Amino acid sequence: MKKLTLKDATKEELIQYFFTCDYFGGGFRMQADKERFLIWLQHKRTGELLDAQENSMYASQKALDEYIDYIRQANAEKDIEKKLDIFNKANEAYKRYEMLYKRSESIDKKLNDALDL
């Protein structure tokens, strides 16, 4: 895993970790050691990347399915005007797929770096 330092943490992450409610004691968690914080930060960021990757992959698959559906519709359509309109919709769906797939690849690279793969 990529080694994080306290300088890598955002202000919100520091506040979230050091000043959030302690669920079992009812008080506030303060004065936690640096190593526990860095482990928490690594897990938090890796979890966020995994969620983003899952969402991006789902959205790209949905766009690809939409593209395939439009192609099937266009192939079945007899009217040339309607066929061209459906192909235009298919083209837009494919552009969305490409954009979302590139985003997914970018997230995948970040995740590999975070997990040191």
N, C-alpha and C positions, 0 to 999 in steps of 0.2 A: 504494500500500500504506500501511497505517496505520504511522506511525513508532513504533517501540518504543524504549524506553529501558532502561537497566540495571535500573531500579526495577520494570519489568514482568516481569522474569525471576523465576522461583521459585527457592528454594534448591536444589531438585533439578536444575533446568536449569543453574544455575551450576556445580554440582558435576559434572554430566554433561559439560559442555563443557570446563571448565578442568582437570579432574582425571581424565579418562578416558585409557585407553591410546592412545597414538599408534600406529596399526596398522602403519605402515611402519618406524618407528624403534624400536619396542619399549618406549619410555619413556613418560613422561607428558607430556601437552600442558599447558603452563602459560604464563602471561604473554602470552596471545594478545591482540591488540588489540581494542578495544571495537567497532569497526565490523564486523570479521569475526564477532564474537560475535552482534551484533544481526542480521546477515544469516542466520547459522545459526539463531538463535531464530525469526526470521520463517518460514524454510523449515520448521522443525520443527513449529511451530504450524499452519501452513497444511496441511502433510501430515496432521497429526492431524485437522484439520477435514474434509479430503477423505475420510479413512478413515471418520470418524464419519458423514459424509453418505452415503457409499456403503452402509454397514451399515444405516443408518436407512431409506434408500430400498428396499433389498432386503427388509428386514423388513416395511415397509408394503406393498410389492407382494405379498409372501407372504400377509399377512393379508387383502388384498383378493381374491387368488385363492381363499383358503379361504372367504371370504364368498360369492363367486360359486358355488363348488362346493356349498356348503350350500343356496343358493337353488335351484340346479338339482335337488338331491336332494329338497328340500321340494316343489317343483312336481311331481316325478314320484311322490311318495309318495301313496298312497290313504288310508291310515289317518290320521284327524285328530289323534289323540294323538301319533303319531310325527312328523307334519307340524309340530305346534306345538313339539315338542322340537327338531326340526331348525332351525326358525325362531329359537328361542332361541339355539342355537349360532351361527347366522348373525349374530344381533344382537351377540353377544359378539365375534365375529371382526371385525365392522364397527367396534365400539368400539375394538378394538386397532388397526385400520387408522387411524382418526381420530387416536388418540393418537400413533401412530408418524409419521403424516403431519405433524402439528403439530411434532413434534420435528425432523423433517427440514426443515421450513420455518424453524425457529429456527436450526438449524445453517447453513442456506443464507444467512440474514441475516448470521450471524457470518462466514461465508466471504466474502461480498460486502464486508463491512467490512474484513476482513483483506486482501483483494485490491484494495480501494479501487475497487469497481465501482459 
